[in-house]
């Protein structure tokens, strides 16, 4: 058997909430399992690592960064709006935005899912729709919490892939496919270095990449859900981990 520490190390940002009045940071297993299945070694990243000195010590050991989904939303003041989000996670905002900046500087592979994609949008000078369901021209993108999980994560709408981008390379010969949809917010405007990779039939941006980066992909859906069962989801994680392996080898040269 191979040495597990030869696998590319992927930092995965944690989320914080209160459990029996104790502040607690967690990661859902589906993200960890998706990274392991694709050949990576997931490393949980607590919010305290946003401290600059700690982050500088950490980054040389990472071969990739995964920004997972979360029930929380990015704080509005980070993209120029007033008010609060009732389920904000300021520690996650701080760590994720710092990691994105460092990942782009160091060209570390970056894969962002749902809230993670929204963090990518904000970190690259974009803005968000705070309540998609209040926009009558858009589809309902939220899940129904009264349904079992397998129904919440069932394919909900189609996405259309833009030609010539990263997503079309990862999923060749497939310019339309169905995705699950479990989000109340979404991209409103995008920064100058962001490329649209896919959109929904209602026009909402569903995937982005960052120009001049080896691998910096954000998707609004949840490919980590049962990723070993869905070929398109496996292709996304396989592409991410392949990029992490390339980065790992380049560091050792």
Beta strands, then each sheet from edge to edge (+ up, - down):
strand 1: 9-13
strand 2: 15-19
strand 3: 22-26
strand 4: 41-45
strand 5: 64-67
strand 6: 109-113
strand 7: 127-129
strand 8: 157-161
strand 9: 176-179
strand 10: 186-189
strand 11: 194-200
strand 12: 205-210
strand 13: 216-219
sheet 1: 4+ 1+ 5+ 6+ 13+ 12- 11+ 8- 9+
sheet 2: 2+ 3-
sheet 3: 7+ 10-
end
